[in-house]
Amino acid sequence: MQQGGAALDLEERLSYIQSGVNPKEDLQDGYDGVKTPVELEDGALVEGGALDLFSREALALFCQYGAIGVIYNMIPSLEYPIFNVYLNMEGYQVSSYKILVVLGWSYKVFFGMLTDCFPMFGYRRKSWILIGWTVAMVCLAIMAFSDLGAPFCNREADEKYAKYCGKPLAKVPQEVKDANFNLYAPDVGAKFIMLSMVVSFGYVTAACASDAMVVEYAQREPAGMRGRIQTAIYTVRQLAGIGASVVTGFGLNSANFNGSFGFSIGPNVPYIVCLIPCVLVVLSTIFLMVEDKKPGIPLGVWWGSFWELLQKRVMWQVCAFRFINNVFWTMGTVTGNPIANNWAKVENINSALSDVVGTLIFAAILGSMAKWGLSWNWRYLIAIGTIGIVLIDGTVMFLTIWDIVRNQWFYTGVVLADNVPGGIRFIVATYCAVEIADVGVEGATYGLVTTMNNLASPFASVIFKWFDSYFKVSNDDIASDTDEVRWDVTYVYIFSYACKLFSLVFLFMLPPQKKEMQELKKKGGKSKLAGYILIIMSLCALSFAMTSNFMSIYPSTKCYRIAGGNGKLDTKTGKCPVPPPRK
C-alpha cells in the first residue's frame, strides 16, 4: 500500500485566494507562479507552525486514518474465511476479490488530482473525504444487513454430514446434499465482491484527500521535526488495523470458516465492524475537521504546475528509485504458503496472532522513527533493514526447508522481523513526498510517489513466478518433501534474497535526508525528456498492473506468466487449464 524557478511569495498566494475582484484571473495569475514553497527560518516549507498533535485538527486526521486502518485490514482479510471457505467460491472468483478490493490504490494520482482541482462548496479536501466515506458507508451498510445465507457446507453439523464438506460434490450422496449443503451459497458472493470493490474506491478517495492535508500540515513543521505528523497518522492506522486482525483471526475461526474454535461471529459482523468507524469518521469530518475554503485550481493551471514538478530531477529521480528499488525488493517466491502449510504446519490461530504482533512491531517502528529517527540517514536505514531481514528471514527459511527446525512458532515468530524494514521503507516514502510536493499539487504528488511501490509489484511478480516455474516448487512438490525439491526451493530463495540485496545498488538515487532532498529540488535542474519518460513509465506500469490483475481473474488467462501464473498450458487444448464446472 510515492512522489528552478523563483518561489512564489506566501503572502501573494494568500492574496489571490482571498481576492474577490476577479477570482478567475487572480487564480490563474497566482498559480502560474507556483513553485517550491518558501523555506522559512526554522526550516519549515510553509508558514503556519507545526500542528499540535492534541488539537482538534489532529484528532480529525487521526479519525480518518483510524477508520482507514480498520477497513484496509478487514476487507482483504475476508477473502479466505468467507469467500473461499464459507461460500466455497471458485478459485478464480476468490482471486478476483483479492485484486478488486485493492484496485483503488493504483489510482491515487487521479484521486489526488480531483482533490487538488475540484473543490465542492469551497472545500478541496473535506468535500472529497465526505464523498468517499459516504460511498463506503452506504456499501458497508448494504453488506452488513444483507443475508449471506447458510454456508456452502455446514462443518458444524453431525459428523456423518460434516465429513463430506471437503469432498467433490460428485462423491456426496444426494441426501447429504439436501441436508447439509447450500449449493446456492457461491452465487451470493458476487454482490459482496462488487460492493467491496466500491468500498475500496470510496475509502481510497478519502485517504488521498487526507494525504493531501497531511502534506500541507507536514510542510508547516520545522526541518528538525518534519515527518512527525506522517509518522503519527500511520501509527494510528496500524494500531487500528489490529482490531481487524482480531475480528478475522479469532471471530472467524470456527469450523465453518475452517478454523479450530467452537464459536464464531456471524459472517456479516465484519461488515458491521467496518461500518461503525465509517459512520464515526463521517461525523468527525463534519464537526471536527478544519479546512479553509479555497477556490479550485483550473485543470490547465494545475497541469502546468504538476508538469513543472514532473520535469524536476528530484521528482523523476525519487520516482525512478521507488519503482526500480521496489521491483527488486518485492522479488519473492511462490513457495511461502505451501511451506507454511506443509512443512511448518502453521495453524489459523497462529497466523492471526502473527498478524497482530506484526502490526504492533510495524507501529513500534513508526513510533521509533517519530521519536528518534526523523534526522537519521535514509540510505543507511534502508540498507541496514534490508541486510538484516535477508539474514533473519534466510536463516528461518533454510532451517525450515532442510527440516532442521520445523515449528510453526519459530516460522511465524522470527519472520515478524520483516516488519522492521517494511516500516522504514514505508515511512521514508512519505517523507520524500512531503519534501517534493509543491503548493496546489499536494494530492497528486503524494499519490504518485507513494503509488510507485504498487506499480512495481506486478513486474516483480511476473519475474519471480517465471523464474520459479522452472523448479519443482508446486504444492504437490512441496508435499513430497524430497531432497530434490528442497534444493529447488533453496535455489528460488537464493534468487529472491539476491534480488533484495541488489535493490541496495540503487540507493544512490535516494537523497539521504530532507536537507539534501531540498537541495536537489532547488539545484537539480529540469528535463522535459525525463518528465515525458516518467509519465510514459507510470502509464505503462499502470496499464501492465491492470492487465496483469484482470488476466489473473479469469480461468482462461490466469495461468499466463504476465498474469502471475506458472505459464503451464493444458497439453490437450493449448490453453490455460480450466477447472470442471460444479455438479
C-alpha positions as CSV (number, residue, x, y, z in Angstrom):
1,M,0.0,0.0,0.0
2,Q,5.3,7.9,-3.8
3,Q,6.1,11.0,-5.2
4,G,14.4,26.1,-10.6
5,G,12.3,29.0,-10.9
6,A,11.6,31.7,-8.4
7,A,9.4,30.8,-5.5
8,L,6.0,32.5,-5.2
9,D,5.8,34.5,-2.0
10,L,3.4,33.1,0.5
11,E,1.5,36.4,1.0
12,E,0.9,36.6,-2.7
13,R,-0.6,33.2,-2.8
14,L,-2.9,34.1,0.1
15,S,-3.8,37.4,-1.5
16,Y,-5.2,35.9,-4.7
17,I,-7.1,33.3,-2.7
18,Q,-8.8,36.0,-0.7
19,S,-9.3,38.4,-3.6
20,G,-12.9,38.9,-4.6
21,V,-12.4,41.3,-7.6
22,N,-11.8,38.7,-10.3
23,P,-11.3,35.3,-8.7
24,K,-10.6,33.5,-12.0
25,E,-7.9,35.9,-13.2
26,D,-6.4,36.1,-9.7
27,L,-6.3,32.3,-9.5
28,Q,-4.7,32.0,-12.9
29,D,-2.1,34.6,-12.1
30,G,-1.3,33.2,-8.7
31,Y,-0.9,29.6,-9.7
32,D,1.2,30.4,-12.8
33,G,3.9,31.1,-10.3
34,V,3.5,28.1,-8.0
35,K,6.9,26.6,-7.5
36,T,8.7,25.3,-4.5
37,P,7.3,26.8,-1.2
38,V,9.5,29.4,0.5
39,E,11.8,27.8,3.2
40,L,11.4,29.8,6.4
41,E,14.0,30.4,9.1
42,D,13.2,27.3,11.1
43,G,13.4,25.1,8.0
44,A,9.6,24.9,7.6
45,L,8.4,24.9,4.0
46,V,5.3,27.0,4.5
47,E,4.0,29.3,7.3
48,G,1.5,28.2,9.9
49,G,3.5,26.4,12.5
50,A,3.6,22.7,13.4
51,L,0.3,21.1,14.2
52,D,-0.4,20.3,17.8
53,L,-1.0,16.5,17.9
54,F,-3.6,17.1,20.7
55,S,-5.5,19.7,18.7
56,R,-8.9,19.4,17.1
57,E,-7.4,19.3,13.6
58,A,-5.1,16.4,14.6
59,L,-7.9,14.5,16.2
60,A,-9.9,14.8,12.9
61,L,-6.9,13.4,11.0
62,F,-6.4,10.6,13.4
63,C,-10.1,9.6,13.0
64,Q,-9.5,9.4,9.2
65,Y,-6.6,7.1,9.5
66,G,-8.1,5.0,12.2
67,A,-11.1,4.3,10.0
68,I,-8.8,3.6,7.0
69,G,-6.8,1.2,9.2
70,V,-9.9,-0.9,10.1
71,I,-11.2,-1.2,6.6
72,Y,-7.8,-1.5,4.9
73,N,-7.1,-4.5,7.0
74,M,-10.5,-6.0,7.3
75,I,-11.9,-6.2,3.8
76,P,-9.0,-8.0,2.1
77,S,-8.7,-10.5,5.1
78,L,-12.2,-11.8,4.4
79,E,-11.0,-13.5,1.3
80,Y,-10.2,-16.8,2.8
81,P,-12.7,-17.4,5.7
82,I,-15.9,-16.0,3.9
83,F,-15.4,-16.3,0.2
84,N,-13.1,-19.3,0.0
85,V,-14.4,-21.4,2.8
86,Y,-17.9,-20.2,3.9
87,L,-19.3,-19.5,0.4
88,N,-17.0,-22.0,-1.4
89,M,-16.5,-19.8,-4.4
90,E,-14.3,-20.9,-7.3
91,G,-10.6,-20.1,-7.0
92,Y,-10.7,-17.5,-9.8
93,Q,-13.6,-15.7,-8.2
94,V,-11.7,-15.5,-4.9
95,S,-8.6,-14.3,-6.8
96,S,-10.8,-11.5,-8.3
97,Y,-11.9,-10.4,-4.9
98,K,-8.3,-10.1,-3.7
99,I,-7.5,-7.9,-6.7
100,L,-10.6,-5.8,-6.8
101,V,-10.6,-4.7,-3.2
102,V,-7.2,-3.1,-3.5
103,L,-7.7,-1.8,-7.1
104,G,-8.4,1.8,-5.9
105,W,-4.8,2.2,-4.6
106,S,-3.4,2.2,-8.1
107,Y,-5.4,5.3,-9.0
108,K,-4.1,7.6,-6.2
109,V,-2.7,10.1,-8.7
110,F,-6.2,10.5,-10.2
111,F,-7.9,10.9,-6.9
112,G,-5.2,13.3,-5.8
113,M,-5.8,15.4,-8.9
114,L,-9.6,15.5,-8.1
115,T,-8.9,16.8,-4.6
116,D,-6.4,19.3,-5.9
117,C,-8.5,20.8,-8.6
118,F,-12.2,20.4,-7.9
119,P,-13.4,21.7,-4.5
120,M,-17.0,21.5,-3.6
121,F,-18.6,24.3,-1.6
122,G,-15.1,25.8,-1.4
123,Y,-13.5,22.7,0.3
124,R,-10.8,20.9,-1.6
125,R,-10.2,18.1,0.9
126,K,-13.2,17.9,3.2
127,S,-15.7,17.5,0.4
128,W,-13.9,14.6,-1.3
129,I,-13.4,13.0,2.1
130,L,-17.1,13.1,2.8
131,I,-17.9,11.8,-0.7
132,G,-15.5,8.9,-0.3
133,W,-16.7,7.9,3.2
134,T,-20.4,8.2,2.2
135,V,-19.9,5.8,-0.7
136,A,-18.1,3.4,1.6
137,M,-20.7,3.8,4.3
138,V,-23.6,3.0,2.0
139,C,-22.0,-0.1,0.6
140,L,-20.9,-1.4,4.0
141,A,-24.5,-0.9,5.3
142,I,-25.9,-2.9,2.4
143,M,-23.4,-5.7,3.2
144,A,-23.9,-5.5,6.9
145,F,-27.7,-6.1,6.6
146,S,-27.8,-8.4,3.6
147,D,-28.1,-12.1,4.3
148,L,-25.1,-14.2,3.4
149,G,-27.2,-17.3,3.9
150,A,-26.1,-20.7,5.2
151,P,-22.6,-21.9,4.5
152,F,-21.9,-24.0,1.4
153,C,-21.4,-27.0,3.7
154,N,-22.1,-26.9,7.4
155,R,-19.0,-28.2,9.0
156,E,-20.6,-27.8,12.5
157,A,-23.3,-30.4,11.7
158,D,-23.3,-34.0,12.7
159,E,-20.1,-35.8,11.8
160,K,-21.9,-38.1,9.4
161,Y,-22.7,-35.0,7.3
162,A,-19.7,-32.8,8.1
163,K,-17.2,-35.4,6.8
164,Y,-18.4,-34.7,3.2
165,C,-17.6,-31.0,3.3
166,G,-14.1,-31.3,1.8
167,K,-15.1,-33.8,-0.9
168,P,-16.0,-33.2,-4.5
169,L,-19.8,-32.8,-5.0
170,A,-19.9,-35.8,-7.3
171,K,-19.0,-38.0,-4.4
172,V,-21.5,-36.6,-2.0
173,P,-24.8,-38.6,-1.6
174,Q,-27.9,-36.7,-2.6
175,E,-29.4,-37.0,0.9
176,V,-26.3,-35.3,2.4
177,K,-26.5,-32.5,-0.2
178,D,-30.1,-31.9,0.7
179,A,-29.5,-32.0,4.4
180,N,-26.1,-30.2,4.8
181,F,-25.2,-28.3,1.6
182,N,-26.3,-24.9,0.4
183,L,-25.5,-25.1,-3.3
184,Y,-26.6,-21.6,-3.9
185,A,-24.0,-20.1,-1.5
186,P,-21.4,-19.3,-4.1
187,D,-23.9,-17.2,-6.1
188,V,-24.3,-14.8,-3.1
189,G,-20.7,-13.8,-3.2
190,A,-20.8,-11.8,-6.4
191,K,-22.8,-9.0,-4.9
192,F,-20.4,-8.7,-1.9
193,I,-17.3,-8.7,-4.1
194,M,-18.6,-5.8,-6.2
195,L,-19.7,-3.8,-3.2
196,S,-16.4,-4.4,-1.5
197,M,-14.7,-3.0,-4.6
198,V,-16.8,0.1,-4.4
199,V,-15.9,0.4,-0.7
200,S,-12.3,0.3,-1.7
201,F,-12.7,3.2,-4.2
202,G,-14.7,5.1,-1.6
203,Y,-12.2,5.0,1.2
204,V,-9.2,5.4,-1.1
205,T,-10.7,8.7,-2.3
206,A,-11.0,9.8,1.3
207,A,-7.4,8.6,2.0
208,C,-6.0,10.6,-0.9
209,A,-7.7,13.8,0.3
210,S,-6.5,13.1,3.8
211,D,-2.9,12.5,2.5
212,A,-3.0,15.9,0.8
213,M,-4.0,17.5,4.1
214,V,-1.1,15.7,5.8
215,V,1.3,17.1,3.3
216,E,0.0,20.6,4.0
217,Y,0.4,20.1,7.8
218,A,3.8,18.5,7.4
219,Q,5.2,21.3,5.3
220,R,4.5,23.7,8.2
221,E,6.8,21.7,10.5
222,P,10.4,22.9,11.2
223,A,13.0,20.8,9.5
224,G,14.1,19.1,12.7
225,M,10.7,17.6,13.3
226,R,9.3,17.4,9.8
227,G,7.8,13.9,9.3
228,R,6.3,13.7,12.8
229,I,2.7,14.1,11.6
230,Q,3.0,11.4,8.9
231,T,4.5,9.0,11.4
232,A,1.7,9.8,13.9
233,I,-1.2,9.2,11.5
234,Y,0.3,6.0,10.1
235,T,0.9,4.7,13.6
236,V,-2.8,5.3,14.3
237,R,-3.7,3.4,11.1
238,Q,-1.5,0.4,12.0
239,L,-2.9,0.2,15.6
240,A,-6.5,0.5,14.3
241,G,-5.8,-2.4,11.9
242,I,-5.1,-4.7,14.9
243,G,-8.8,-4.7,15.6
244,A,-9.5,-6.0,12.1
245,S,-6.9,-8.8,12.6
246,V,-8.5,-9.8,15.9
247,V,-12.0,-9.9,14.4
248,T,-11.0,-12.1,11.4
249,G,-8.4,-14.2,13.2
250,F,-10.4,-15.0,16.3
251,G,-14.0,-14.2,15.4
252,L,-14.0,-16.2,12.1
253,N,-12.1,-19.2,13.3
254,S,-14.9,-21.8,13.8
255,A,-15.3,-25.0,11.8
256,N,-17.4,-23.2,9.2
257,F,-14.5,-20.9,8.5
258,N,-12.0,-23.8,8.5
259,G,-10.8,-22.9,12.0
260,S,-10.5,-24.7,15.3
261,F,-12.7,-22.7,17.7
262,G,-16.1,-24.0,18.9
263,F,-17.6,-20.5,18.5
264,S,-17.6,-17.7,15.9
265,I,-19.2,-14.4,15.0
266,G,-21.7,-14.2,12.1
267,P,-20.3,-13.7,8.6
268,N,-21.9,-10.2,8.4
269,V,-20.3,-9.0,11.6
270,P,-17.0,-7.9,10.0
271,Y,-19.0,-5.5,7.8
272,I,-20.8,-4.1,10.8
273,V,-17.4,-3.6,12.5
274,C,-16.2,-1.7,9.4
275,L,-19.5,0.3,9.3
276,I,-19.1,1.7,12.8
277,P,-15.8,3.6,12.3
278,C,-17.1,4.7,8.8
279,V,-20.1,6.4,10.4
280,L,-18.0,7.9,13.1
281,V,-15.4,9.3,10.6
282,V,-18.2,11.0,8.6
283,L,-19.3,12.7,11.8
284,S,-15.8,13.7,12.7
285,T,-15.2,15.1,9.2
286,I,-18.3,17.3,9.5
287,F,-17.8,18.5,13.1
288,L,-14.0,18.3,13.8
289,M,-12.1,18.8,10.5
290,V,-10.8,22.3,9.9
291,E,-10.2,23.5,6.4
292,D,-10.2,27.0,4.9
293,K,-12.3,27.5,1.9
294,K,-10.3,27.9,-1.3
295,P,-11.2,28.3,-5.0
296,G,-10.5,25.4,-7.3
297,I,-7.4,25.3,-9.5
298,P,-8.3,25.3,-13.2
299,L,-7.2,22.0,-14.7
300,G,-4.9,23.6,-17.2
301,V,-3.1,25.6,-14.4
302,W,-2.9,22.5,-12.2
303,W,-1.4,20.5,-15.0
304,G,1.1,23.3,-15.8
305,S,2.3,23.2,-12.1
306,F,2.4,19.4,-12.0
307,W,4.2,19.2,-15.3
308,E,6.8,21.6,-13.9
309,L,7.3,19.3,-11.0
310,L,7.5,16.2,-13.1
311,Q,10.4,17.7,-15.0
312,K,12.4,18.4,-11.9
313,R,15.2,16.0,-11.2
314,V,14.1,15.4,-7.6
315,M,10.7,14.1,-8.8
316,W,11.8,11.8,-11.5
317,Q,14.8,10.5,-9.7
318,V,12.9,9.7,-6.5
319,C,10.1,8.1,-8.5
320,A,12.6,6.0,-10.5
321,F,14.3,4.9,-7.3
322,R,10.9,3.9,-5.7
323,F,10.0,1.9,-8.8
324,I,13.3,0.2,-9.6
325,N,14.2,-0.4,-6.0
326,N,10.8,-1.9,-5.2
327,V,10.9,-4.2,-8.3
328,F,13.9,-6.0,-6.8
329,W,12.8,-5.6,-3.1
330,T,9.4,-7.3,-3.8
331,M,11.0,-10.2,-5.6
332,G,9.6,-13.1,-3.7
333,T,8.8,-16.8,-4.3
334,V,5.7,-18.9,-4.9
335,T,6.5,-21.2,-2.0
336,G,5.5,-19.2,1.0
337,N,2.0,-20.6,1.7
338,P,2.9,-24.3,0.7
339,I,5.9,-24.2,3.1
340,A,3.7,-22.7,5.9
341,N,1.0,-25.3,5.4
342,N,3.1,-28.5,4.6
343,W,6.4,-28.0,6.4
344,A,5.8,-25.5,9.2
345,K,2.2,-26.6,9.9
346,V,1.1,-23.1,10.6
347,E,-2.5,-23.0,12.1
348,N,-5.0,-20.3,11.6
349,I,-4.8,-19.1,15.1
350,N,-1.0,-18.8,14.9
351,S,-1.3,-16.8,11.7
352,A,-3.8,-14.5,13.3
353,L,-1.5,-13.9,16.3
354,S,1.3,-13.3,13.9
355,D,-0.7,-10.6,12.1
356,V,-1.5,-8.8,15.4
357,V,2.1,-8.9,16.6
358,G,3.5,-7.9,13.2
359,T,1.2,-4.9,13.2
360,L,2.4,-3.9,16.6
361,I,6.0,-4.2,15.5
362,F,5.3,-2.1,12.4
363,A,3.6,0.6,14.6
364,A,6.5,0.5,17.0
365,I,9.0,1.1,14.2
366,L,6.9,4.1,13.0
367,G,6.8,5.4,16.6
368,S,10.6,5.0,16.9
369,M,11.1,6.9,13.7
370,A,9.0,9.8,15.0
371,K,10.8,10.0,18.3
372,W,14.4,9.3,17.3
373,G,14.8,8.8,13.6
374,L,13.5,11.9,11.8
375,S,17.1,13.0,11.1
376,W,18.6,9.6,10.5
377,N,20.2,8.8,7.1
378,W,17.5,7.2,5.0
379,R,20.0,5.3,2.9
380,Y,21.6,3.7,6.0
381,L,18.2,2.8,7.4
382,I,17.1,1.0,4.3
383,A,20.4,-0.7,3.8
384,I,20.6,-2.0,7.4
385,G,17.0,-3.1,7.4
386,T,17.3,-4.9,4.1
387,I,20.5,-6.8,5.0
388,G,19.1,-7.6,8.4
389,I,15.9,-9.1,7.0
390,V,17.7,-11.2,4.5
391,L,19.9,-12.6,7.3
392,I,17.0,-13.3,9.6
393,D,14.4,-14.4,7.1
394,G,17.0,-16.6,5.3
395,T,18.0,-18.3,8.5
396,V,14.4,-19.2,9.3
397,M,13.6,-20.4,5.7
398,F,16.7,-22.5,5.2
399,L,16.3,-24.2,8.6
400,T,12.7,-24.9,7.7
401,I,13.5,-26.1,4.2
402,W,16.1,-28.6,5.3
403,D,14.0,-29.9,8.3
404,I,16.4,-28.7,10.9
405,V,13.7,-26.7,12.7
406,R,10.1,-27.1,11.6
407,N,8.0,-25.4,14.1
408,Q,5.1,-23.0,13.4
409,W,6.0,-20.6,16.3
410,F,9.6,-20.4,15.1
411,Y,8.5,-20.0,11.5
412,T,5.9,-17.2,12.1
413,G,7.7,-15.6,15.1
414,V,11.1,-14.9,13.7
415,V,9.9,-13.7,10.3
416,L,8.0,-11.0,12.1
417,A,11.2,-9.1,11.8
418,D,10.1,-8.4,8.2
419,N,8.1,-5.6,9.6
420,V,11.2,-3.6,10.6
421,P,12.5,-2.8,7.1
422,G,8.9,-2.7,5.9
423,G,8.0,0.1,8.3
424,I,11.2,2.0,7.5
425,R,10.7,1.8,3.7
426,F,7.1,2.8,4.0
427,I,7.6,5.9,6.2
428,V,10.6,7.1,4.2
429,A,8.4,7.2,1.1
430,T,6.0,9.6,2.8
431,Y,8.9,11.8,4.0
432,C,10.1,12.1,0.4
433,A,6.6,13.0,-0.9
434,V,6.3,15.9,1.6
435,E,9.7,17.3,0.6
436,I,8.9,17.1,-3.1
437,A,5.3,18.4,-3.2
438,D,4.5,22.0,-4.4
439,V,1.6,24.1,-3.2
440,G,-1.5,23.2,-5.2
441,V,-0.4,19.7,-6.3
442,E,0.0,18.1,-2.9
443,G,-2.6,15.3,-3.5
444,A,-1.3,14.2,-6.9
445,T,2.4,14.4,-5.8
446,Y,1.8,12.3,-2.7
447,G,-0.2,9.9,-4.7
448,L,2.4,9.4,-7.4
449,V,5.4,9.0,-5.1
450,T,3.6,6.5,-2.8
451,T,2.0,4.6,-5.6
452,M,5.3,3.6,-7.3
453,N,5.5,0.6,-5.0
454,N,2.1,-0.7,-6.1
455,L,3.1,-0.3,-9.7
456,A,6.4,-2.2,-9.2
457,S,4.8,-5.3,-7.6
458,P,3.2,-6.8,-10.7
459,F,6.6,-6.6,-12.6
460,A,8.3,-8.4,-9.7
461,S,5.5,-11.0,-9.5
462,V,5.9,-11.9,-13.2
463,I,9.6,-12.2,-13.0
464,F,9.9,-14.4,-9.9
465,K,6.9,-16.6,-10.9
466,W,8.6,-17.0,-14.3
467,F,11.8,-18.0,-12.6
468,D,10.1,-20.3,-10.1
469,S,8.2,-22.1,-12.8
470,Y,11.4,-23.8,-13.9
471,F,11.8,-25.5,-10.5
472,K,9.9,-28.1,-8.6
473,V,8.1,-25.9,-6.2
474,S,4.4,-26.6,-6.7
475,N,2.1,-27.6,-3.9
476,D,2.5,-31.3,-4.7
477,D,6.2,-30.9,-4.9
478,I,6.4,-29.3,-1.5
479,A,4.2,-32.0,-0.1
480,S,6.6,-34.7,-1.4
481,D,9.5,-33.2,0.6
482,T,12.3,-34.8,-1.4
483,D,15.9,-33.6,-1.4
484,E,15.5,-32.6,-5.0
485,V,12.5,-30.4,-4.0
486,R,14.4,-28.9,-1.1
487,W,17.3,-27.9,-3.3
488,D,14.9,-26.3,-5.8
489,V,13.2,-24.4,-3.0
490,T,16.7,-23.3,-1.8
491,Y,17.6,-22.0,-5.3
492,V,14.4,-19.9,-5.6
493,Y,15.0,-18.3,-2.2
494,I,18.7,-17.6,-3.0
495,F,17.4,-15.8,-6.1
496,S,14.8,-13.9,-4.1
497,Y,17.4,-12.8,-1.4
498,A,20.0,-11.9,-4.1
499,C,17.4,-9.6,-5.7
500,K,16.6,-7.9,-2.4
501,L,20.3,-7.2,-1.8
502,F,20.7,-6.0,-5.3
503,S,18.0,-3.4,-4.7
504,L,20.5,-1.6,-2.5
505,V,22.6,-0.7,-5.6
506,F,20.0,2.0,-6.4
507,L,20.2,3.7,-3.0
508,F,22.4,6.4,-4.6
509,M,19.3,7.7,-6.3
510,L,17.7,8.5,-2.9
511,P,18.8,11.7,-1.2
512,P,20.0,10.7,2.4
513,Q,17.8,13.3,4.2
514,K,15.5,16.3,4.0
515,K,18.2,18.9,3.5
516,E,19.7,17.0,0.6
517,M,16.3,16.5,-0.9
518,Q,15.6,20.2,-0.8
519,E,19.0,21.0,-2.3
520,L,18.2,18.5,-5.1
521,K,14.9,20.2,-5.7
522,K,16.4,23.6,-5.9
523,K,19.5,22.9,-7.8
524,G,18.9,19.6,-9.6
525,G,17.6,21.3,-12.7
526,K,14.8,20.1,-15.1
527,S,14.5,17.8,-18.0
528,K,11.5,17.6,-20.3
529,L,12.7,14.2,-21.6
530,A,12.8,12.8,-18.1
531,G,9.3,14.2,-17.4
532,Y,8.0,12.5,-20.5
533,I,9.7,9.3,-19.6
534,L,8.2,9.5,-16.1
535,I,4.7,9.9,-17.5
536,I,5.1,7.1,-20.0
537,M,6.6,4.8,-17.5
538,S,3.8,5.5,-15.0
539,L,1.1,4.9,-17.6
540,C,2.8,1.8,-18.9
541,A,3.2,0.4,-15.4
542,L,-0.4,1.2,-14.5
543,S,-1.6,-0.5,-17.7
544,F,0.6,-3.5,-17.1
545,A,-0.7,-3.7,-13.5
546,M,-4.3,-3.6,-14.6
547,T,-3.7,-6.1,-17.4
548,S,-1.9,-8.5,-15.1
549,N,-4.6,-8.2,-12.4
550,F,-7.6,-8.7,-14.6
551,M,-6.0,-11.6,-16.5
552,S,-5.4,-13.3,-13.2
553,I,-9.1,-13.2,-12.5
554,Y,-10.3,-15.3,-15.5
555,P,-9.7,-19.0,-15.7
556,S,-8.8,-18.8,-19.4
557,T,-5.9,-16.4,-18.9
558,K,-4.8,-16.7,-15.2
559,C,-2.1,-19.3,-16.0
560,Y,-0.1,-16.9,-18.3
561,R,3.1,-15.5,-16.7
562,I,2.0,-11.9,-17.4
563,A,-0.9,-12.7,-15.1
564,G,1.4,-14.1,-12.4
565,G,0.7,-17.7,-13.3
566,N,3.2,-20.5,-13.9
567,G,2.9,-20.5,-17.7
568,K,1.8,-24.1,-17.9
569,L,-0.9,-24.7,-20.5
570,D,-3.2,-27.6,-20.9
571,T,-1.5,-30.2,-23.2
572,K,-4.7,-31.0,-25.0
573,T,-6.2,-27.6,-25.5
574,G,-3.1,-25.5,-25.6
575,K,-4.9,-23.1,-23.2
576,C,-5.0,-22.5,-19.5
577,P,-6.3,-25.5,-17.6
578,V,-9.9,-24.7,-16.7
579,P,-11.5,-26.5,-13.7
580,P,-14.6,-28.5,-14.4
581,P,-17.9,-26.9,-13.7
582,R,-19.7,-27.6,-10.5
583,K,-22.1,-30.5,-10.5
